[in-house]
């Protein structure tokens, strides 16, 4: 019936993504005694797309699961999973004028190398947003404006709002505007402004965070010298209180830059760069400084390709396990990309992250609460601080296009953590003798098969 009544183009396609993962120290470094984990996860999507001269629409039904995690089963097999099936995208985009449109509904937002907003495609489920997106794109003059708005509540299928069980961990609102201009097909400038907010009903407070950035790209899609710079400034009010019992102000930044060379025919490219993220310096005790949060919230950006690489040991800056305990972060890297043939790509990236502010050292981690305890004291009675190298990491990634609809991807990452990171995550095994735990080998290996069949295209 849909095919008979549709006026325009209807297409139905799918995505089947199966990934096998062997990890030992993914996200959180491991002790030598801990065993590796082998798992398989799968994403299955059914995509329905419709477009005509007035509007376009898209529905993406998704099942995302780890094999064996189903909650409906018996001893002989799997019957289903009530938590894995969902709606990843559901939007309609109205064409307002020749150069503008309005997209309404659940949608992916990916902007500016995915530093602040991304679909987080490494996740089995991916990430989408409920909101409005107004676009004004002038292709002739090569400038683009995107304005996104969202506001969230808890509610029932009948549309009745009930926020009695709302938690501050959920995003209340996310709003942004992105200006982009292409200059002579070789240089691109973008300016990004965002305002995000979280609502904590327990204390009756709404906490807003503004993140604003400038992004410069040079020759990113052609041979020869290329470069990228992005800088973001963040401000607002933190949900944690300072020593004066007031909620902390936010003053933080993130900088990223890289410069490289791409050979003719794009057979290979070599690039070097660094990331700098502001952080708290615990050696500074001035009241104004102490009551300000200097760590940068990475918000909704992609984590897998940045911040020390695919092992993801530094993706939550305020975490002592998966970050730097709010300390400042500097991460130089070198990347080499090689294309042996037209259908395959090999890439290697080396990372060497460092802690660039003084972070107060703790000497143990409470096994009951999982939180750091016991500040370390130097022999002269002064406070001990961490600062310096955090470890060294390497990522190997390989892509092979088997068919126009079939892609095989694989990767292997390994990392050695420094004594600072060891003590930060585990504390001392023997506090009196300052004996560290013996760590295991941190690695992540994965193989992913992606098949995207086109089921049907109907023009009418």
Buried (B, 14 or more C-beta within 10 A) or exposed (E): EEEEEBEBBBBBBBBBBBBBBBBBBBBBBBBEEEEBEEBEBBBBBBBBBBBBEEBBBBBBBBBBBBEEEBEEEEEEEBEEBEEBEEEBBBBBBEBEEEBBBBBBBBBBBBBBBBBBBBBBBBBBBBBBBBBBBBBBBEEEEBBBBBBBBBEBEEEEEEEEEEBEEBEBEEBBBBBBBBBBBBEEEBBBBBBBBBBBBBBBEEEEEBBBBBBBBBBBBBBBEEBEEBBBBBBBBBBBBBBEEBEEEEBBBBBBBBBBBBBBEBBEEEEBBBBBBBBBBBBBBBEEEEEEEBBBBBBBBBBBBBBBBBBBBBBBBBBBBBBBBBBBBBBBBBBBBBBBBBBEEEEBBBBBBBBBBBBBBBBBBBBBBEEEEEEBEBEBEEEEEEEBBBBEBBBBBBBBBBBBBEEEBBBBBBBBBBBEBBBBBBBBBBBBBEEEEEEEBEBBEBBBBBBBBBBBEEEEEBEE
